[in-house]
Amino acid sequence: MNDRRTIERLLRSYPRAWRERYGAELTALLEDGPLSWGVRLDVVRGGVAQRLRSAGLAGDDLPVREQARSGVLLVLCSWAGFVVAGCGFQKFSEHWKDATPIGARAVPAAAFDTLVAAAAIGTVAVLLGIAICLPAFVWFLRAGGWRLIRGRVLRAAVVTAVTIALTAGGAVWASHLNEAQRNGHDAAYSGAAVVWIAFFVSALGLWTAAAVSAARRLELGLSSLRLEALIAGAVTMAMVVMTICDAIWWVSLASSGARQVVVPASGPMAQITALMVVATALAGTGSARSLRLLSRSA
């Protein structure tokens, strides 16, 4: 019989409602069969798929337009995850030029500048997608939609307010520290930074959840959905470019001998790159889905 705790951890990848309905059956199946890494991966993948369906971000049983909308919203969620990775990249790339020999800066500089340009393009594209939805969103609010999203928006606003307060306090604190203390040599400051990161990520996640909740209820015409799908494709391409540039920047920096940057940041940068890859893959799935379905409905 397989380890019950391991099975319970695997089942947490599924939404609670799904676990309450089907959890016992899946638990019995996993207890009796071989619990290989392939099986574990399949269980987690199925759990993620179920969470996407319950969030309205996937599902083949929806009308075509709703499936296309879910693809666009998946790109939006992926972009939020990519923003977290981008903030981490910005933190660990602050002083890379100072630690890199002048003759070895050309390739990482080109990759870095291209990444920044792609980030700007992706941001503009996301803002354009939001602007297209504004008329429908205003109509939604006038029709009483505020009560449907009020809880999510208020939670996001409260966490954001706390994040802003922590940011202001952290800035004042940092002004009294030297560079070494601000970069890991002050335990209290480092701990506060972890708390700030948790609040920042939570605020971003809550606002994204609120946006998805509202967007799922908007009345959008076919032309607007097509525009959103094209914008989602552009955002995905920006993410692809940024992920590639991140890899080029990191490899070229490592080969240049910039140990002051490479050695301390190796672990975090591996996690940042992994998050970029996962977010880009999800965005690619969403944008391909929306574009394919809307082209069929032309």
Helices and strands as residue ranges (DSSP letters): H 4-11, H 16-32, H 37-54, H 64-92, H 96-99, G 102-104, H 106-140, I 141-145, H 146-174, H 179-180, I 181-185, H 187-215, H 222-255, H 259-296
